[in-house]
Amino acid sequence: MLAAGDSPETILQGYPWLELDDIRACMVYARRLVGRERVEPFVLHSGL
């Protein structure tokens, strides 16, 4: 939901059993999963 643009406050309104620390923990977990991934840009060469 954060990646889609929702704010932590919006998420907390929709899921009142969560706390801000829950969202922070999810962000730490996601960072550990993808923190070392390397993303190469896709380059499209034109025939010009």
C-alpha positions as CSV (number, residue, x, y, z in Angstrom):
1,M,0.0,0.0,0.0
2,L,2.9,2.3,0.7
3,A,4.3,1.6,-2.8
4,A,1.0,2.5,-4.3
5,G,1.1,5.9,-2.6
6,D,-0.9,5.4,0.6
7,S,0.5,7.2,3.6
8,P,1.1,5.3,6.9
9,E,-1.8,7.3,8.4
10,T,-4.2,6.1,5.7
11,I,-3.1,2.5,6.3
12,L,-3.6,2.9,10.1
13,Q,-7.1,4.3,9.5
14,G,-8.0,1.3,7.4
15,Y,-6.4,-1.2,9.8
16,P,-6.9,0.1,13.3
17,W,-5.3,-2.9,14.9
18,L,-1.9,-1.9,13.4
19,E,0.5,0.5,14.9
20,L,3.1,2.7,13.3
21,D,5.8,0.4,14.5
22,D,4.2,-2.4,12.5
23,I,4.5,-0.4,9.3
24,R,8.1,0.4,10.2
25,A,8.9,-3.3,10.8
26,C,7.4,-4.1,7.4
27,M,9.7,-1.5,5.8
28,V,12.7,-2.9,7.5
29,Y,11.8,-6.4,6.4
30,A,11.3,-5.2,2.8
31,R,14.6,-3.3,2.8
32,R,16.4,-6.5,3.9
33,L,14.8,-8.5,1.1
34,V,15.6,-6.1,-1.7
35,G,18.4,-4.0,-0.3
36,R,21.2,-5.8,-2.2
37,E,19.3,-6.3,-5.4
38,R,20.7,-4.5,-8.5
39,V,18.4,-3.1,-11.0
40,E,19.8,-2.6,-14.5
41,P,18.1,0.0,-16.7
42,F,16.5,-1.3,-19.8
43,V,18.0,0.5,-22.8
44,L,16.2,0.4,-26.1
45,H,18.3,1.3,-29.1
46,S,16.6,2.8,-32.1
47,G,17.6,1.9,-35.6
48,L,18.5,5.5,-36.4
